Amino acid sequence: MDTGTHIVMGFALGGLATLDPVVTADPATKYAVMTAAVIGSLAPDIDTILKLRNNAVYIRNHRGATHSIPAVILWPLLITGALFFIFPDANVLHLWLWSQIAVFLHVFVDIFNAYGTQALRPFSSRWVALGVINTFDSFIFTMHIIGLLLWWLAGFDPSFTFIIVYAILFIYYVLRFQMQAAIRHSVRRLIPDAEEIIIAPTIRFNQWRIAVKSPEYFYVARGYRRSVTILDKYKRVPVPESVLFETAKRDKNLDAFLHFSPVYRWEMAEYNDCYEVKFIDLRYRSKEYYPFVAVVQLDLDYNIIGSYTGWIFSEEKLRKKLTFLPGD
């Protein structure tokens, strides 16, 4: 989920913590737990700072180690230890317990996004992504805001309020799974030989992005309610086993892209003074453009002279990101 949603979920969890009689009986424990709920709801996303290094490092590592099983165990211990210095009279066991719930809830809800997490590390590096909830879901965010306003401004009991909020959200999640299943069924009727179907939500409630692998083709489609419309169709062409492509794959930007992207096509252009290899993720079509790409430029002796991976919404901006321009 986005940072804003994680924040409001942290405050909501602080409200639910009032169900714990130990929390409500002791002011120090209460304030410590509510602080821990917010911090724990944000802690796994500390890897966002990797963006300051470069896109390749961020793409390869975001929602990786910080969302893994060891991290889910370690974060609550760190949070409990830090807050105990601020609230020395707090009940340590209950402070740890609510810290643990906050961290677990953060990682758990991220699994429902299309981006997913490597929540099974170190046992598996597979990305777990159920793809039923958009990274920012306005309904989920709004329900939390309503609950917080009823608590803070109207004086409603926070535990009862957020039990109702999460009961509604549970039904909402079930509905989203049913909607995704209906889209998947429509895809299978339209493309009977589909080997893999990737369905991702958008910010619009009834609209879905779809990428499909069949034995011979990649399909890019849009889902609306129960209907599916094919937008693009590409012949599946294996990546050549050549010196050019093997060298390009060693580039950190393309390596990160291939680590993250499960469905893509490739292009190769030859200029007077360089080769250019471009890999295009097919999951994120937007306004007839595929914004998530990796590009590697190599000189005529197959030395890498420029590369980029990330989100680019125009060819002009992509050219500005590359350190070497054909013809320079």
Secondary structure as UniProt FT lines:
FT   HELIX           3..16
FT   HELIX           17..19
FT   HELIX           21..25
FT   HELIX           27..42
FT   HELIX           43..52
FT   HELIX           55..61
FT   TURN            62..63
FT   HELIX           65..67
FT   HELIX           69..86
FT   TURN            88..89
FT   HELIX           92..110
FT   TURN            111..112
FT   TURN            119..123
FT   HELIX           138..152
FT   TURN            153..154
FT   HELIX           158..190
FT   TURN            192..193
FT   STRAND          196..201
FT   TURN            205..206
FT   STRAND          207..213
FT   STRAND          217..224
FT   TURN            225..226
FT   STRAND          227..235
FT   HELIX           243..249
FT   HELIX           252..260
FT   STRAND          264..270
FT   STRAND          275..281
FT   TURN            282..283
FT   TURN            287..288
FT   STRAND          292..298
FT   TURN            300..301
FT   STRAND          304..311
FT   HELIX           315..321
FT   TURN            326..327
//
